Amino acid sequence: MNLWLRKLKTEVPFTLKTPAEVARFELENNLPGFCFELCEQPGMGDTYRIESRGTGSYILTGGSTGLLYGAYRLIEDHLTGGSTCAPVSSAPKYSLRMINCWDNADGGIERGYAGRSLFFRNGRLDYSRDRIRTLARLLASAGLNVLCINNVNVHDPAQLLLEDYLPDLAALADLFRPFGVRLMVSVDFSQPMRHGVSTADPLDPAVRAWWKETAARVYAAVPDLAGFLVKADSEGRPGPFTYGRNHADGANMLAEALSPFGGMVVWRCFVYNCRQDWRDTKTDRPKAAWEHYAFLDGKFADNVILQVKHGPFDFQVREPLSPLLLGMKKTKLAMELQLAQEYTGHQIDLYTMIPMWKELYEELPADNIMSLAAVSNLGDDENYTGHPLAAVNLYTYGLLAWDPETDAEEAVTRWCRLTYDFTTEQEQTLVSLLLSSRRTYEKYTAPLGIGWMITPHDHYGPNPSGYEYDLWGTYHKANRNAVGIDRTHAGTGYLDQYPDEIRAKYEDPAVCPDLLLLFYHRLPYDFIMRDGRTLIQRIYDDHFEGLAETRTMAEKLLVLPFPEPDASVIRDRMNRQLYNAREWCDIINTFFHRLSGIPDARGRIIYD
């Protein structure tokens, strides 16, 4: 296994049943010669405190899971060549630090780029216990504590809630429990109708009774289940709108069923059944989440968490922070990120995400969200993440979920040091490439905040007008004169959803940050940027630079002494990225050259 646990010694035996037992085992086997006193304090939960009693001797205090997180902190500090500067106390920012898997019961994974499911085969839970134990260890070492194992687009709704399946779910939960990881399951809102109830109306007494009975049955099998994840009224999924109800009605009905067991309802705010006509210049898909939820602020039960995508679109290379994350002050919110590289290179192209996440936090008030969730990049490939270097995203996501103040460079360096035995110079090369990879990818794909110039359905490779006339509102409106969408008050009004200080930052194209310019504004190709270049020249320059940077990345990356099988996989995927970058550069530049008729001022080749 070529992830950050590769330097840990021995496998954790299945006989260990609690996080505190695992913590002691990990310390004794991975830090031989050190002395430890573990003091379990149940009221401390995930929090831990490390005190030194002299060289190589520590007192570790915490709840059972806190002891485990503290143990991994000590081990990783040792493996990365440092020492824990005791005393140190650490507590996670978010109580729920979640991974959402989009695994289907048949073993496939929606938007999966690392093989097939680790959990499912042929309609049932069917897995390698050893690989699940390794996964649990990975998640715990990164500080993650909730795993939703099945797809939010629930293709087999009965799968995990039927009595015949619950023993399998309980057995899987048993494997994760010693690592402090609780399971969650996605449910279909219309499930009662598959079991003799004539409706799924959340206010119908028979529906409420069915969910209460189901929750009692599920929690009898898995008492520490974290709860249910729900996607409703979006992309064809059923939901409360069918019955003239709102999403607070739907979420609160499920919350009532889970409340006696301490379960949470995580309700995704991805509601985009707008079915927009491309001729319509006022309807604007990014406004949908706010319009469906903002007026319900304060109407949700205490055990409901609204899971809001970090941007208003759908995990594009660059999006602004969703206004919903800023505007709902009386509701528990989780910010949803995407580890799976659906629009960011399919875990073929190198794309390190923590620089993007850190940018989001620049505008996110410290206490606006209660939880963090990320769509999984996991699968049953040997290295779990398809591209070995994509594992940096899973690890650094865990660090960020524990502490949003985590420094991006320190986090990536820590992962590199845990994963590979490189010289200082080699490590610095890899860290630099990883940290710059997101910006490089952005340069050769869709320019300056546009998004959606990608091959439809598959979402890999360029297709400038692939989504331009569809029903999902993903338009750039490029013509011979201009490109972009006016989202100011004079345009679609999307900017009106933000607080005044945010709106002021973006509403004037003369001060709007370049990299979101075309998300917020429709501008002519001869618009003069702040650096003196025209808009069209900036588009050309970015794409040529992105391709050149990819070639340089390949030159530097492929001489690093990665061990096998990492080296072979990295070489193959880097060659595929080189091809992809050239396609993006040439196709996007040609697209805009044909529309604008304006040549590249530097005389580089653009294909007509």
TAWOWO-V576639 format. One record per helix or strand of 2 or more residues. SS is the DSSP state (A for helix, B for strand). FROM is the first residue (numbers start at 1). TO is the last residue. If there is no record, write none. Layout:
# TAWOWO-V576639
ss=(SS & SS)
from=(FROM & FROM)
to=(TO & TO)
This chain:
# TAWOWO-V576639
ss=(A & B & A & B & B & A & B & B & B & B & A & B & A & B & A & A & B & A & A & B & A & B & A & B & A & B & A & A & A & B & A & A & A & B & A & A)
from=(19 & 35 & 42 & 48 & 57 & 64 & 88 & 96 & 120 & 124 & 129 & 146 & 163 & 182 & 191 & 205 & 227 & 240 & 247 & 264 & 285 & 304 & 324 & 333 & 354 & 371 & 388 & 408 & 424 & 482 & 494 & 500 & 514 & 523 & 535 & 566)
to=(30 & 40 & 44 & 52 & 62 & 79 & 90 & 100 & 121 & 125 & 141 & 148 & 177 & 187 & 195 & 221 & 230 & 243 & 259 & 268 & 296 & 309 & 327 & 338 & 361 & 375 & 402 & 419 & 444 & 483 & 497 & 506 & 520 & 524 & 557 & 596)
